[in-house]
Amino acid sequence: MDRHTKILIANPNSSTSMTDALKPLLADLISDRLELDFYTAPPTAPSSINDAETSAASTAATLPALSQFLSLAQDPLISQPVQYSAILIACYSAHPLTPLLRARVSVPVLNIFEASVIRARALGRPFGIVTTGRYWETALSEGMVDITADTLYGRDVGAGRDENFVGVRSTGLSAAELHSTAREEVDRRIIQASADLVREGAQVVLLGCAGMSGMEEAVLRGARLEAKEVQIVDGVRAGVEILQAWSRLE
């Protein structure tokens, strides 16, 4: 009999609307073998994570609140059991919350940036990332180099720069602006960024923000401007599927 898996999807910003937007997009994954719970950072966390400063502020607000939610003891050096099979951090970055939480719990912890890269590398084709603000073009490119074996809960997915990695292209919008800006303008920017990646050789496009879940059609339209078809990787869905598979191996 398949093992029942219970995954916590933790949004490390304070936007409940972003958390709520993920629920219907993942509903088809839920079954008698998979349960999903959702957590949103407290109001003291930033409403959108746009750079290193807001990442640090997010960590400072979320780590103690999430630790309390998980009933973790005060000692950060103790790896403790929790009521979940795994935890997915729903921020598309090398978020500092990931390694800090990974050190405190005895279950796999993954963020959606890592999950999307695992999936893309498994596909073995050129891939690129369409993301939000311009800050992330550099930050995610540097983060690609840092995704190493010890980062990913002991699973070796390879280290260093990936020869299939085409690059990162931004929309110029923050995560919050993806949902506050007129949809036509959001689509226009995603279409342009996706077309740029495809022109540079990408055959797989990674959605570089949890807030982009459900916006796949704009990526496909961008690829079609270059008369191409692409495969899309949503890091949130990929993260759930990877963590469910890992939990079955425990």
Stockholm file with secondary structure:
# STOCKHOLM 1.0

chainA/1-250         MDRHTKILIANPNSSTSMTDALKPLLADLISDRLELDFYTAPPTAPSSINDAETSAASTAATLPALSQFLSLAQDPLISQPVQYSAILIACYSAHPLTPLLRARVSVPVLNIFEASVIRARALGRPFGIVTTGRYWETALSEGMVDITADTLYGRDVGAGRDENFVGVRSTGLSAAELHSTAREEVDRRIIQASADLVREGAQVVLLGCAGMSGMEEAVLRGARLEAKEVQIVDGVRAGVEILQAWSRLE
#=GR chainA/1-250 SS CCCCEEEEEEECSSCHHHHHHHHHHHGGGCBTTEEEEEEECCTTSCSSCCSHHHHHHHHHHHHHHHHHHTTCCSCTTSCBCCSSSEEEECCSSCCTHHHHHHTTBSSCEEEHHHHHHHHHHHHTSCEEEEESSTHHHHHHHHHHHHCCTTTTTTCCCCCSCCTTEEEEEECSCCTTHHHHSCHHHHHHHHHHHHHHHHHTTCSEEEEESGGGTTCHHHHHHHHHHTTCCCEEEEHHHHHHHHHHHHHHHC
#=GC SS_cons         CCCCEEEEEEECSSCHHHHHHHHHHHGGGCBTTEEEEEEECCTTSCSSCCSHHHHHHHHHHHHHHHHHHTTCCSCTTSCBCCSSSEEEECCSSCCTHHHHHHTTBSSCEEEHHHHHHHHHHHHTSCEEEEESSTHHHHHHHHHHHHCCTTTTTTCCCCCSCCTTEEEEEECSCCTTHHHHSCHHHHHHHHHHHHHHHHHTTCSEEEEESGGGTTCHHHHHHHHHHTTCCCEEEEHHHHHHHHHHHHHHHC
//
